[in-house]
Amino acid sequence: MPSKVDPAIIEALSLDPNTTKITSHGGSGFASTFKLSSTVNGKEMNYFVKTGTGEDAALMFQGTYLLTYMIGEHESLNAISKIVPSLCPRSYAHGAFKDSHDNHFMATDFLDLNSSTPGGSGETLAQKLARLHTTPAPNPEGYDKPMYGFPVATCCGSSLQKNSWKASWADFYANNRLRAIIDNGVRNNGADAELSKAVEKTADVIVPRLLGDDHLKGVQPVVVHGDLWSGNHGRGRIAGKGGVEEVVFDPSCVYGHSEYELGIMKMFGGFGSNFWKEYESLVPKSEPKEEWEDRVALYELYHHLNHWALFVVGISGASSSGKTTLARLLRDVFPHTFILHEDDFYRPENELPSKHGLLDWDCAESINFEDMARALEHIIAEGTFPPFVDSLEDQNTVGKCTVPESAISAAKSRVEAWMAPGQPGHAIFSSSSPNLRLCILDGFLLFGPDPPLRRITDELLDIKFFLTVSRQKATARREGRDGYVTLEGFWTDPPGYVEKIVWPNYMESHAWLFEDGDVEKRLKGEILREKDILVFPEVLGRGGKSSGEENGKGLDIAMHVMFEWAVDTIMQKLEEIMKKR
């Protein structure tokens, strides 16, 4: 957090430095974020400030590397707020710090997403988007009619979008979106001839067929948010005025076909049937209506291509089965990798259930699965660590790592060889690209046949590992831990906690994976295959039956063996997934 407010921000907002203070607030995948408070004419004023360092920040905030250009997000926010003021914050200023020219900032209205103040407009999101999507775009400077494009470049996730003006929407979408994003993917991830050929055919044949000027009727350029997945929508109070409103943020605008907005909205879901019913009553489908689903799928393709090389690996198993140790080892071996911990989604201590007179940290009710799914959706949509997640799990110890350095070095060498030019991994990981490629989610309860776990199990994880452990080994490991950092402080297991809480809960929540519901006996091979859940081969044994039949015998796999298998399996599975994509 800055120790003082940079003079450039003070001057841009015409504030008194003596009454202005700045505090950390929230977060962003690309920037640091702050709440700026000051007194103007005797009244308290709050602003939201994003800051970043280096060329990446200049790119995000300006749309180009030159400070003289208007910023992409600044222009996007103001394009939306000019039409629907209550839909998003207004942006006031951007530029370089005076005290450090490598730092850049943007200042907007403060959006309070925690407010419950009454007195808002009462307009629904559908009504506001309908107004946005039916208001004709202005004529760009130098043109005598509305055009498709945007005055500056913008960023969608980590991808730069060049928005040069085009008279034809089909021309813009084919060249400024599809061909541009596949070129970006090749630069970052390496060549994929088959994918490039498919995208080129889509741009050359399918786009004119569905979006051609002589085919698509009644289309005009309108403001489109451009990155409107559910994580960029909420309810909040803008600039301390009025009441709570339906709001959107983090836009990546373009003047385009209104249905382009629907691609990412449909891709990630979260808007509900009531929204769609109302929106479609206000914004009729373009003609030909019977091709609406095909057009939305075509628009969704762009966002799939934007995130085509980001994968989520889930590692689950009983408490103290080695999940976090394995996750940290894999993070050290694979580049552009980060860990998301299920433990970071615990509910507050006063909301936890109790069992046998003890707080129950090891049951489904203790985890906010909705927030965890939202975090995964953010990762998939934006390719960045969720800014609303404050990880405490990495502060916890997991004991001494038993994997020798020689095994870790050997694994790194195998991965580096796999990533070399001309090798399969080069199309997935690229040393020249800083973009995140692999998210590892570790947790004691990731897989389940029923809501809310079903969606995480079936839709949000690309690779799923289940680590087995015997009751004896899990108990010894858990009881050997010092404790756990929590939202409220520090938790230490009371005596008998594993026997009373941890192991019974594990048995109950994972019985569906084992024969006779006994977690120390045979795993159900058919269920594992149906859910694509991977376990160490020797645990399955011959014929898909577990060797863990005698008090967990055969369930405890040495970490160095598990680690080597997991590394090789991830490389193999990523190759398979890339071929399918």
ZIBEL-V795586 format. One record per helix or strand of 2 or more residues. SS is the DSSP state (alpha for helix, beta for strand). FROM is the first residue (numbers start at 1). TO is the last residue. Records with the same first field share a line. If there is no record, write none. Layout:
BEGIN
SS->FROM-TO  FROM-TO
END
This chain:
BEGIN
alpha->7-13  17-19  54-62  72-83  125-134  169-189  193-211  230-232  260-268  272-282  289-306  323-333  342-345  349-351  364-366  369-382  393-395  405-419  424-427  453-460  471-479  497-513  515-517  525-531  537-540  542-544  559-580
beta->21-24  32-40  43-53  91-96  103-109  111-112  148-149  154-156  159-161  222-224  233-238  245-248  254-256  311-317  337-341  354-355  358-359  438-443  463-467  484-485  490-491  533-534
END
